[in-house]
Amino acid sequence: MADLPALDPNDIESRARGGYPPPFDKVTKGRTKRVLGAPLGLTQFGVNLTELAPGSASALRHWHSHEDEFVYVVSGKVVLISDAGEQVLGAGMTAGFPAGVEDGHCIQNRTDQPAVILEVGTRDMLDEGNYPDVDLHSHAGRYEKVRFTRKDGSPV
């Protein structure tokens, strides 16, 4: 936890590891995150400063059963893909995804320059992640990391 109630995001180590099991992890290659909420002691929502290299994506297209998501584009241009189609977002634009709304979404960087987004999301131990384009499902757990299965519940 930080000693003071503020920090410089550049002091937080950037992590490149994705959370998806292979082969689903390829979509986020080139994505790095700086976890900002946890070092400040925040427990009810997560905050990530995420850099998307050219050609990378924030996630597989997904929606959450119990978690709200908010995205703010800090720099660059990205493409928001949702059930409604595609929308180009530039610096200063925002997007929001309410919990339980079955609108699969992700953000891609299709430019030749890096893009940075701020991601904010609630943390709910009942949350399930739904991935409409692939045979993957995620389950949150109160005392464990997110667990992935196939949609029928079998191991990935």
C-alpha positions, 0 to 999 in steps of 0.5 A: 500500500502507498504511504500517502493517498497519491502516487505516480503511475510511472512508479508502478511496475508495468505487467505484461502477463495476461490472464487468459489461458492459451490459446486465448492469451494471444489477443492481449499480446502487447498489452501492459497494465499498471495496477493503480487501485491496489497500491492505494488500498482500494478494495471495492473497485479496480483501476488499471492504466493499460497501454495497448501496443499496435495490434493488441487488444484489451481483452477478448470480447466479453461481458460481466454478470456482476461487474460494471466497467468504465474506460477512459481513453487517455491517449491514442485512438482505439476501436471499441467493438461491441454488439452494436458494432465498431466505434473509434474512440480518441483521447478524452472519450469514455465507454461504460458497460453495466453489469449483467448487460449481455453486450460483448465488448473489447477495445483494440488498437488498430493504429501504428502508435501505442494507446493508453486507456484507464480501466475502472471496474467493480469487484464482485465475488459472484462475477462471471465473465462471458465470452460470446466469440470463443468457448471460454467462461470465467468464474470469480472466487472470494479466496482464489484467482479467476478460474477459467472453464469451457462454457460447459464447465469442463477444464480449458 
